[in-house]
Amino acid sequence: MKRVRFLLAALVLISTEAAWAGESAGQAGAFLRMGVGARAMGLGAGLTGLTDDGATGYYNPAALPFLSSPQLTFSLAILPLDRHLNYIGFATRLHPKSKHTSSPSGMEAGIALGWINAGVSNIDLRDFNGKPLGSCSNSEHAFYFSFALKPQSWASIGFSAKILYNRFPKLAEEEKAVTAKGFGLDFGIFINPRINSFWRQLTVGCVVQDVKSKYTWNTEKLWEKGTSTVNSFPQIWRFGVAYRLSNGPLLVLDLHHNQHQGWKVHGGAEYLYHRLLVGRVGYNQDRLVFGLGFRFSIWKYDAQLDYAYDANPITPSAEQYITWKIEF
């Protein structure tokens, strides 16, 4: 019976990874490579070289000391194929103060905390004769902590540590859950030349993502002798630049390298109209994406509501993203 359960679990795992195949070719940890936040998705997920966003800890932890204000971000994605992707994050820079004055003293830094949740629901379960066994769902989680230091006024370095968790209910004996745990690291650098007024508008970033990231599955409830299965995440390199034209749009360009898929291009442009409305257009791998934003005040704080639309040709319907951000 355990062998049957093991085979069933293996088939469910394969089908779940296939649901995210458009973003990762079915490789483990696909939800971490989709991107988070409607603003970022409206710019083609090209935020490696940009700093003024609440999801900076996800895209490039090294950019945290360059944030202008603390930011709290809530984001959700409306996805086809019974998938979901949610994100909550907080990011801020840190200003060491002198003991005798209120002036900044010492090296500036930045921190971020975040939670990314993704999953697939309504997974149809059947035995090897085609008899329905009900349905189950899958949920994946990444809890991360990011920290960065700014040793120079024009450069910073940072990292993110991620705790990973994956859960499938009803797959083990007595319909118990099968789970996986893991850990991973991201490392980044961020540069803002600031040589003159022209170079001050240029920012450059580089990130290596998912260093040693992997899932270790506890399959002892499935296999008679008890064992574990390891699924390693592909390592990703991202290089990005951003430039804000004087009284004009913001331009971003990213190059992403997946060790199993090669290079992909991401980029976009953002235009702010009367400091109130934001329009975005982006290029995500092989297709155009679009986004809108609306700035307003709430509880005396600046807030922003963003939306992005991605007509992904691989999925049966479009992918949509909604994000609410508040600055303190």
Order of alpha helices (4+ residues) and beta strands (2+ residues): alpha-alpha-alpha-alpha-beta-beta-beta-beta-beta-beta-alpha-beta-beta-beta-beta-beta-beta-beta-beta-beta-beta
